[in-house]
Amino acid sequence: MAQIFQPFDPDRLVQIVSAHADLEGPLLPVLHAVQASFGFVPGEAVPIIAGALNLTRAEVHGVVSFYHDFRSEPAGAHVLRLCRAEACQAAGGDALAGHVERSLGVAIGGTTADGAVTLEAVYCLGLCASGPAAMLDGQPLARLDPDRLDAVIDGLAR
């Protein structure tokens, strides 16, 4: 099921930051809440977050860009995360990744031209005995092969 996010709203951002500002080490909870609300961490949010938490913009940007779970651009309607860890690679993950990149017409890290699917790499989903594995909109998929993954992608509401 596609996730629906709110458009960026500076007033909503201030509410999010205020709700977490009293936590010890509030930056990560704030960034998670921002992404949960807007679907990504907009660049214009960085100075607002930095100012509210008494951090530099570089510190906030550094955290956003360091962690793979944070996006600085909106994702597609669906997010497909392919496991790229060793166990999944050994079970055919490299071939599966190449197949899905060709099928979607986008490299890992990109979003299809129609905005339907963002393809991301993840380094272990904990499904090592059931690889190759992926996660689609938060739902795990195991024992994938090109045909099964094509069927999943073809079943998406675009």
LUMSEBA-205492 format. One line per field, with one value per atom (N, C-alpha, C): residue number from 1; x, y, z; residue in one letter. Coordinates in Angstrom, 1 decimal, padded with zeros to 4 digits. Layout:
% residues N
torke = (NUM  ...)
xx = (X  ...)
yy = (Y  ...)
zz = (Z  ...)
sedren = (A  ...)
//
This chain:
% residues 158
torke = (1  1  1  2  2  2  3  3  3  4  4  4  5  5  5  6  6  6  7  7  7  8  8  8  9  9  9  10  10  10  11  11  11  12  12  12  13  13  13  14  14  14  15  15  15  16  16  16  17  17  17  18  18  18  19  19  19  20  20  20  21  21  21  22  22  22  23  23  23  24  24  24  25  25  25  26  26  26  27  27  27  28  28  28  29  29  29  30  30  30  31  31  31  32  32  32  33  33  33  34  34  34  35  35  35  36  36  36  37  37  37  38  38  38  39  39  39  40  40  40  41  41  41  42  42  42  43  43  43  44  44  44  45  45  45  46  46  46  47  47  47  48  48  48  49  49  49  50  50  50  51  51  51  52  52  52  53  53  53  54  54  54  55  55  55  56  56  56  57  57  57  58  58  58  59  59  59  60  60  60  61  61  61  62  62  62  63  63  63  64  64  64  65  65  65  66  66  66  67  67  67  68  68  68  69  69  69  70  70  70  71  71  71  72  72  72  73  73  73  74  74  74  75  75  75  76  76  76  77  77  77  78  78  78  79  79  79  80  80  80  81  81  81  82  82  82  83  83  83  84  84  84  85  85  85  86  86  86  87  87  87  88  88  88  89  89  89  90  90  90  91  91  91  92  92  92  93  93  93  94  94  94  95  95  95  96  96  96  97  97  97  98  98  98  99  99  99  100  100  100  101  101  101  102  102  102  103  103  103  104  104  104  105  105  105  106  106  106  107  107  107  108  108  108  109  109  109  110  110  110  111  111  111  112  112  112  113  113  113  114  114  114  115  115  115  116  116  116  117  117  117  118  118  118  119  119  119  120  120  120  121  121  121  122  122  122  123  123  123  124  124  124  125  125  125  126  126  126  127  127  127  128  128  128  129  129  129  130  130  130  131  131  131  132  132  132  133  133  133  134  134  134  135  135  135  136  136  136  137  137  137  138  138  138  139  139  139  140  140  140  141  141  141  142  142  142  143  143  143  144  144  144  145  145  145  146  146  146  147  147  147  148  148  148  149  149  149  150  150  150  151  151  151  152  152  152  153  153  153  154  154  154  155  155  155  156  156  156  157  157  157  158  158  158)
xx = (000.8  000.0  000.9  000.6  001.4  001.2  002.3  002.2  001.8  001.0  000.6  001.2  001.9  002.6  002.0  002.1  001.7  002.7  002.2  003.2  004.0  005.2  006.0  005.3  005.2  004.6  005.5  006.1  007.0  006.3  005.0  004.3  004.2  004.0  003.9  005.3  006.4  007.7  008.0  007.6  007.9  007.1  005.9  005.2  006.0  006.5  007.3  008.5  009.3  010.5  010.1  009.1  008.7  008.3  007.7  007.2  008.4  009.6  010.7  011.9  011.8  012.9  013.4  012.5  012.9  013.6  013.6  014.3  015.8  016.5  017.9  018.4  019.2  019.6  018.4  017.7  016.4  016.6  017.7  017.9  017.3  017.7  017.2  015.7  015.1  013.7  013.0  013.5  013.0  013.0  014.2  014.3  013.4  013.3  012.4  010.9  010.5  009.2  008.9  009.9  009.8  009.6  010.4  010.3  009.0  008.5  007.2  006.1  006.2  005.2  005.2  006.4  006.5  007.1  007.6  008.1  009.6  010.2  011.6  011.9  013.2  013.6  014.0  013.1  013.3  014.5  015.2  016.4  016.0  014.8  014.4  014.0  013.9  013.7  015.0  016.1  017.4  017.7  017.6  018.0  017.0  015.7  014.7  015.0  015.3  015.7  016.9  017.9  019.2  019.0  018.3  018.0  017.3  016.3  015.5  016.3  017.2  018.0  019.3  019.6  020.9  022.1  021.9  022.9  023.2  024.3  024.6  023.8  023.6  023.0  023.9  025.2  026.1  025.9  025.7  025.5  024.2  023.1  021.8  022.0  022.6  022.8  023.6  024.7  025.6  024.8  023.9  023.1  022.2  021.5  020.6  021.3  022.5  023.2  024.0  024.2  025.0  024.1  022.9  022.0  021.2  021.2  020.5  019.0  018.5  017.1  016.5  017.3  016.7  016.9  015.9  015.9  015.8  016.5  016.5  015.6  015.1  014.1  012.9  011.8  010.6  010.8  010.3  010.4  009.2  009.2  008.1  006.9  005.8  004.6  004.9  005.8  006.2  007.7  008.2  009.6  010.0  010.8  011.3  012.8  013.0  014.4  014.9  016.0  016.6  017.7  017.8  018.9  020.1  021.2  022.5  023.6  023.2  024.2  024.7  025.7  026.4  025.5  024.7  023.8  022.9  022.3  021.4  022.1  023.3  024.2  024.5  024.8  025.2  024.0  022.8  021.5  021.0  021.7  021.3  020.9  021.2  020.8  021.4  022.6  023.2  022.4  022.1  021.3  019.9  019.3  018.0  018.0  019.1  019.2  019.3  020.2  020.3  019.0  018.3  017.0  016.0  015.9  014.9  015.3  016.5  017.0  016.6  016.8  016.3  014.8  014.1  012.6  012.0  012.6  012.0  012.6  013.8  014.4  015.1  015.5  016.1  017.2  018.3  019.3  018.9  019.6  019.3  019.7  018.8  018.9  018.0  017.3  016.5  015.0  014.3  012.8  012.4  011.4  010.9  010.4  010.4  010.0  008.6  007.7  006.3  006.1  007.2  007.1  006.5  006.3  005.6  006.5  007.8  008.7  010.0  010.4  011.8  012.5  013.7  014.5  015.7  015.8  016.9  017.6  018.8  019.6  019.5  019.5  019.5  020.5  021.2  022.3  021.9  021.0  020.5  019.1  018.2  016.8  016.6  017.6  017.5  016.8  016.7  016.1  017.1  018.3  019.4  019.2  018.4  018.1  017.1  016.5  015.4  015.7  016.9  017.3  017.2  017.2  017.3  016.0  016.2  015.1  014.9  013.8  013.5  012.4  012.1  011.1  010.3  009.0  008.2  007.2  007.4  006.5  006.4  007.6  007.7  007.3  006.9  006.5  007.7  008.2  009.3  008.8  009.7  009.6  010.8  010.6  011.7  011.6  012.8  013.0  012.5  013.1  012.7  013.5  012.8  013.5  012.9  013.4  012.9  011.4  010.9  009.5  008.6  009.0  008.2  008.3  009.5  009.6  008.8  008.9  008.1  006.6  006.1  004.7  004.3  005.2  005.0  004.9  005.8  005.9  004.7  004.3  003.2  001.9  001.8  000.6  000.5  001.5  001.4  000.4  -000.3  -001.2  -000.3  -000.3  000.6  -000.2)
yy = (-001.2  000.0  001.2  002.2  003.4  004.2  004.9  005.8  007.2  007.9  009.2  010.2  011.2  012.1  013.5  014.3  015.7  016.5  017.5  018.5  019.2  019.6  020.3  021.5  021.7  022.9  023.3  024.5  024.9  025.0  025.3  025.3  023.9  022.9  021.5  021.1  021.5  021.2  021.7  023.0  023.5  022.7  022.3  021.4  020.1  019.5  018.3  018.5  019.5  019.8  020.1  020.9  021.2  020.0  019.0  017.8  016.9  017.1  016.3  017.1  018.4  019.2  018.9  018.4  018.2  016.8  016.0  014.7  014.9  014.0  014.0  013.5  014.3  013.9  013.8  015.0  014.9  014.9  015.0  015.2  013.9  012.7  011.6  011.4  011.5  011.4  012.5  013.7  014.8  014.4  014.0  013.6  012.5  011.5  010.4  010.9  011.8  012.3  013.2  014.0  014.8  013.9  012.9  012.0  011.2  010.8  010.2  011.1  012.3  013.3  013.7  014.0  014.6  013.6  012.5  011.5  011.7  012.8  013.1  014.2  014.5  015.7  016.8  017.7  018.8  019.7  020.2  021.0  022.3  022.8  024.0  023.7  022.4  022.1  022.1  021.9  021.8  023.0  024.3  025.4  025.6  025.2  025.4  024.4  023.1  022.1  022.5  023.0  023.4  024.5  025.5  026.6  026.2  025.4  025.0  024.1  023.3  022.4  022.9  024.1  024.8  024.0  023.6  022.8  023.7  023.3  024.0  023.3  024.0  023.3  022.2  022.3  021.2  020.0  020.2  019.0  018.3  019.0  018.4  017.7  018.5  017.9  016.6  016.7  015.5  014.3  014.4  013.3  012.8  013.7  013.3  012.6  013.1  012.5  011.2  011.0  009.8  008.6  008.8  007.6  007.3  006.1  005.7  005.8  005.7  005.8  007.1  008.2  009.5  009.9  010.5  011.0  012.5  013.1  014.5  014.9  013.9  014.0  013.1  013.5  012.6  011.3  010.3  008.9  008.7  007.6  007.3  006.8  006.5  006.1  004.8  004.0  002.7  002.7  002.1  002.0  000.5  000.1  -001.2  -001.2  -001.9  -002.0  -003.4  -003.5  -004.8  -005.0  -006.2  -006.6  -006.8  -006.1  -006.2  -006.9  -007.5  -008.1  -009.4  -009.9  -011.1  -012.3  -012.6  -013.8  -013.7  -012.6  -012.4  -012.4  -011.8  -011.9  -013.3  -014.1  -015.5  -016.3  -015.8  -016.5  -016.0  -015.1  -014.6  -013.1  -012.4  -011.0  -010.1  -010.4  -009.5  -009.5  -010.8  -010.9  -010.3  -010.5  -009.9  -008.4  -007.8  -006.4  -005.9  -006.5  -006.1  -006.2  -007.3  -007.5  -006.4  -006.1  -005.1  -003.7  -003.4  -002.1  -002.0  -003.1  -003.1  -003.1  -003.8  -003.8  -002.5  -001.8  -000.5  000.6  000.4  001.5  002.5  002.1  003.0  002.2  002.9  002.3  002.4  001.6  001.6  003.0  003.5  004.9  005.9  005.4  006.3  006.0  006.8  006.7  006.6  005.8  005.6  007.0  007.2  008.4  008.8  007.8  008.1  008.3  008.2  008.4  007.3  006.1  005.0  004.2  004.0  003.2  003.8  003.8  004.2  002.9  002.7  001.5  001.8  001.1  001.4  000.1  000.3  -000.8  -000.8  -001.9  -002.1  -003.2  -003.0  -004.0  -004.9  -005.8  -006.8  -006.5  -007.4  -007.3  -008.4  -009.2  -010.3  -011.5  -011.6  -012.7  -013.6  -013.7  -014.3  -015.7  -016.5  -017.9  -017.9  -016.8  -016.8  -015.8  -015.6  -014.7  -015.3  -014.4  -013.0  -012.4  -011.3  -010.7  -009.2  -008.7  -007.3  -006.9  -005.6  -005.0  -004.0  -004.2  -003.3  -002.6  -001.3  -000.5  -001.0  -001.5  -002.0  -003.5  -004.1  -005.5  -006.4  -007.4  -008.2  -009.2  -009.4  -010.4  -011.3  -012.6  -013.5  -014.5  -015.2  -016.2  -015.6  -014.5  -013.8  -014.4  -014.3  -014.6  -013.5  -013.4  -012.4  -012.4  -013.6  -013.8  -013.3  -013.8  -013.4  -011.9  -011.3  -009.9  -009.1  -009.6  -008.9  -009.0  -010.1  -010.2  -009.2  -009.0  -008.1  -006.7  -006.3  -005.0  -004.7  -005.7  -005.6  -005.4  -005.9  -005.8  -004.5  -003.6  -002.3  -001.4  -000.7  000.3  001.5  001.8  002.9  004.1)
zz = (000.0  000.0  000.0  -000.9  -001.0  000.3  000.6  001.8  001.3  002.1  001.8  002.8  002.3  003.2  003.0  004.1  004.0  003.2  002.5  001.9  003.0  002.6  003.6  004.1  005.4  006.1  007.2  007.1  008.2  009.6  009.6  010.9  011.5  010.7  011.1  011.6  010.9  011.3  012.7  012.9  014.3  015.3  015.0  016.0  016.3  015.2  015.4  016.2  015.9  016.7  018.1  018.4  019.7  020.5  019.9  020.6  021.0  020.4  020.7  021.3  021.4  021.8  023.3  024.1  025.5  025.7  024.7  024.8  024.8  025.5  025.5  024.1  023.4  022.0  021.1  020.9  020.1  018.6  018.1  016.6  015.8  016.2  015.5  015.6  016.8  016.9  016.0  016.0  015.2  013.7  013.3  011.8  011.4  012.3  012.0  011.9  012.8  012.8  011.6  011.2  010.0  008.8  008.7  007.5  007.5  008.7  008.8  008.4  008.6  008.3  006.8  006.3  005.0  003.9  004.4  003.5  003.2  003.6  003.5  004.4  004.4  005.2  004.2  004.0  003.1  003.5  002.5  002.7  003.5  003.3  004.0  005.5  005.8  007.2  008.0  007.4  008.1  008.9  008.4  009.3  010.4  010.2  011.2  012.4  012.0  013.0  013.7  013.0  013.6  014.6  014.2  015.1  016.4  016.2  017.4  018.3  017.8  018.6  019.0  018.6  018.9  018.3  017.1  016.3  015.1  014.4  013.1  012.0  010.9  009.8  009.3  009.4  009.0  009.8  011.1  012.0  011.6  011.3  010.9  009.6  008.6  007.3  007.3  008.2  008.3  008.7  009.7  010.1  009.0  008.4  007.3  006.2  005.8  004.7  005.1  006.4  006.9  006.9  007.5  007.6  006.4  005.9  004.7  004.8  006.0  006.2  005.9  006.0  005.7  004.3  003.8  002.4  002.4  001.4  001.2  000.0  -000.6  -001.8  -001.5  -002.0  -001.8  -002.5  -001.9  -002.5  -003.4  -004.1  -005.0  -004.1  -004.7  -004.0  -003.3  -003.8  -003.2  -003.1  -002.0  -001.7  -001.7  -002.6  -002.7  -002.3  -001.2  -000.6  -000.8  -001.6  -001.9  -000.9  -000.4  000.5  -000.4  000.0  -000.7  000.1  001.3  002.2  001.6  002.2  001.6  001.4  002.4  002.4  001.2  001.0  -000.2  -001.5  -001.5  -002.7  -003.1  -002.1  -002.3  -002.9  -002.6  -003.0  -004.3  -005.0  -006.3  -006.2  -005.2  -005.0  -006.1  -006.5  -007.5  -008.8  -009.3  -010.5  -010.3  -009.2  -008.9  -009.0  -008.4  -008.4  -009.8  -010.6  -012.0  -012.8  -012.5  -013.2  -012.8  -011.5  -011.1  -011.6  -011.7  -012.2  -013.7  -014.5  -015.9  -016.0  -015.2  -015.2  -015.0  -013.9  -013.6  -014.4  -015.0  -015.7  -014.8  -013.6  -012.7  -011.9  -011.6  -010.8  -009.3  -008.5  -007.1  -006.6  -005.8  -005.3  -006.0  -007.1  -007.9  -007.8  -008.4  -008.5  -009.9  -010.2  -011.6  -012.1  -013.4  -014.0  -013.6  -013.5  -013.1  -011.6  -010.8  -009.4  -008.6  -009.3  -008.6  -007.7  -008.0  -007.2  -007.0  -005.7  -005.4  -005.0  -005.7  -005.5  -004.6  -003.5  -002.5  -002.1  -001.7  -001.2  000.3  000.9  002.4  002.7  003.7  004.0  005.2  005.0  005.8  006.4  006.0  006.5  007.6  007.9  008.9  008.3  007.0  006.3  005.6  006.2  005.6  005.1  005.8  005.4  004.3  004.0  003.0  001.9  001.6  000.5  -000.9  -001.9  -001.7  -001.2  -000.4  000.2  -000.1  000.1  -000.1  000.9  000.9  001.7  000.8  000.7  -000.1  000.8  000.9  001.8  003.2  003.7  005.0  005.2  004.1  004.2  003.6  004.4  003.9  002.8  001.9  000.8  000.8  000.8  000.9  -000.3  -000.4  -001.5  -002.8  -003.2  -004.4  -005.6  -006.7  -008.0  -009.0  -010.1  -011.0  -011.3  -011.5  -011.8  -010.6  -009.4  -008.2  -008.0  -008.1  -007.9  -009.0  -010.2  -011.3  -011.0  -010.5  -010.1  -009.0  -008.0  -006.9  -007.5  -008.3  -008.9  -009.8  -010.6  -011.5  -010.7  -009.5  -008.7  -007.9  -008.1  -007.4  -008.1  -007.2  -007.8  -008.2  -009.4  -009.9  -010.3)
sedren = (M  M  M  A  A  A  Q  Q  Q  I  I  I  F  F  F  Q  Q  Q  P  P  P  F  F  F  D  D  D  P  P  P  D  D  D  R  R  R  L  L  L  V  V  V  Q  Q  Q  I  I  I  V  V  V  S  S  S  A  A  A  H  H  H  A  A  A  D  D  D  L  L  L  E  E  E  G  G  G  P  P  P  L  L  L  L  L  L  P  P  P  V  V  V  L  L  L  H  H  H  A  A  A  V  V  V  Q  Q  Q  A  A  A  S  S  S  F  F  F  G  G  G  F  F  F  V  V  V  P  P  P  G  G  G  E  E  E  A  A  A  V  V  V  P  P  P  I  I  I  I  I  I  A  A  A  G  G  G  A  A  A  L  L  L  N  N  N  L  L  L  T  T  T  R  R  R  A  A  A  E  E  E  V  V  V  H  H  H  G  G  G  V  V  V  V  V  V  S  S  S  F  F  F  Y  Y  Y  H  H  H  D  D  D  F  F  F  R  R  R  S  S  S  E  E  E  P  P  P  A  A  A  G  G  G  A  A  A  H  H  H  V  V  V  L  L  L  R  R  R  L  L  L  C  C  C  R  R  R  A  A  A  E  E  E  A  A  A  C  C  C  Q  Q  Q  A  A  A  A  A  A  G  G  G  G  G  G  D  D  D  A  A  A  L  L  L  A  A  A  G  G  G  H  H  H  V  V  V  E  E  E  R  R  R  S  S  S  L  L  L  G  G  G  V  V  V  A  A  A  I  I  I  G  G  G  G  G  G  T  T  T  T  T  T  A  A  A  D  D  D  G  G  G  A  A  A  V  V  V  T  T  T  L  L  L  E  E  E  A  A  A  V  V  V  Y  Y  Y  C  C  C  L  L  L  G  G  G  L  L  L  C  C  C  A  A  A  S  S  S  G  G  G  P  P  P  A  A  A  A  A  A  M  M  M  L  L  L  D  D  D  G  G  G  Q  Q  Q  P  P  P  L  L  L  A  A  A  R  R  R  L  L  L  D  D  D  P  P  P  D  D  D  R  R  R  L  L  L  D  D  D  A  A  A  V  V  V  I  I  I  D  D  D  G  G  G  L  L  L  A  A  A  R  R  R)
//
